[in-house]
Amino acid sequence: MNILIYLIPIALTLGFVGLIGFFWSLNNDQFEDLDGASYRILREDDEA
């Protein structure tokens, strides 16, 4: 049971870091163009 003394703060810290990363991506408009990548993969590039 002594391992919980170490695992609980580590889990909370990793969760907090993930939450900060998610809010950072929201503020930097990372989720603005969700359809663009799926259309770019289907478009043919004729640069020959």
Stockholm file with secondary structure:
# STOCKHOLM 1.0

chainA/1-48         MNILIYLIPIALTLGFVGLIGFFWSLNNDQFEDLDGASYRILREDDEA
#=GR chainA/1-48 SS CTTHHHHHHHHHHHHHHHHHHHHHHHHTTTTSCTTHHHHHHHSCCCCC
#=GC SS_cons        CTTHHHHHHHHHHHHHHHHHHHHHHHHTTTTSCTTHHHHHHHSCCCCC
//
